[in-house]
């Protein structure tokens, strides 16, 4: 599986920052945001608030993984 990393600029807590994620993580993040009826930017803001000292890109990957596992367990 070959997936590139894409850097995107997002506004979080009133300031711009860039986030680099592999394509499958961006896709999963869009799906999660759509299921919650919120924007990807708002969802990233929520992850940012909860991440503590963890790198934002890493925190997003962990969030996506946890969401996928949660969805699988609820089936």
Phi, psi and omega in degrees: 000124179249117177228133178272165176263133179243132177261129179232147178266133178226154177260121180230126178050041176083003177228150179276139173215161178249147181232130177251121179220154174289152184309315180299329178288320175299317180297314180295321179297319177297319179295317180296314180299317180297318179297330179270000182056049176219166180281159176299322181298317178295317179298316177298323177299320178294317177298318180301316180297328186265355192281343183065229183270000182290144174304138185299315179300318178295318180298321178294317179299316179296319178299313180298314179300315179298321179295318178296316179296319179299316180296321180294320182290333183278357180282000000 
